Amino acid sequence: MSVTYGFYNSLNGDRKYNAEQVSSLFDGLIIDGVFASIGTAFAVKATTGITVNVGIGKAWFNHTWTLNDSILPLEAPEAEVLLDRIDAVVLEVDATESVRANSIKFVKGTPSSAPSNPTLTNEGTVHQYPLCYIYRKFGSSAITQADITNMVGTESTPFVTAMLQTISLDELLGQWQSELDQFVDARQDEVDQWIASEESDFTEWFDQMKADLQAEQTLLDQWVATEQADFLAWYNQMKDQLGEDAAGNLQNQINKDEIKRILLVGFEDGTKEFSEDGTVITSTASDGRILTKTFTNGFLTMTSVLKSAAGAEVARAVKTFNADGSLISTVVTYS
């Protein structure tokens, strides 16, 4: 039938009209959508447990109207045990002959490690329009308002604001998102600049501290060299004056004294290496012996370990300091 018309009074049943013809009165006057001025436009709110409330509202879709004139509680499907999913609360228009009804219902999403919105039906005699999407965390036993993403006013479910006109919030939301992105970028630049400044200050402080330690070590090495030369001169003099047994005992004592001196002040010659954080100083003597000084407990504990050229531990010393840098104790052990 190419031309239809109406309405005329029926005479003996010769003029009959169906619901679609009556609804066609609004074609061109009302465009499908939700009436923004009625109730809360089907706003979905979290309540307790897995129940949500759909607010009062009225809509016009597919030549039919839907009115919810009181709060409508809906119970969501139970959450999954292992995977998340996204469910939808939809306004469904079902023109199937066996149904011919509109309803508000849940559409369960597909469980996934990266869930997406469920696919809604929008063809033939069944059309579904999302009122909201709800993120369902696996194992959860309650829905919060933060889990709910409203869809009324978007392109999927637009508002009817006046005859011949609908509005979509997509453009407005896009503008807000753009402004939010600009704000986040500005704050990110400030944070990056602060981090760079702090890193520069720390590097400068660390380099100065390492230089100071190296200068102090140089002065200490010079003092040790002088003291050792004096000691050796005294020892050679005493050795000539002592008998063989006494000299042997003295030699053993001197060996321990020499080891203790090395543990506390280092070698006379060789090389030194510093770790990047300044907590480990490794000295290698010309004869292959290795002395490792390790600072722990915020530089309040120093452990010195002397190893032979073959890598065997000879002795170790542990120094502890007060917070003001004064020495508390020194413990030396020999292998």
Protein Blocks (a to p, Z undefined) as FASTA:
>chain_A
ZZdcdddddeehiaccdfklmmmmmgokaccdddfkgojlopacdfehjbdcddddddde
ehiacddfbdcddddddddfkbccdddddddddfbfklopaddddddddddfbdcddddd
dehjbccddfbdcdddehiabdcfklpccfehpaklccdfbghiacdfklmmmmmmmmmm
mmmmmmmmmmmmmmmmmmmmmmmmmmmmmmmmmmmmmmmmmmmmmmmmmmmmmmmmmmmm
pcfklmmmmmmmmmmmmmmmmmmnopfbdcddddfkopaccdddfkopacddddeehhpa
ccdddddfkopafbdcdddddfkopafbdcdddZZ
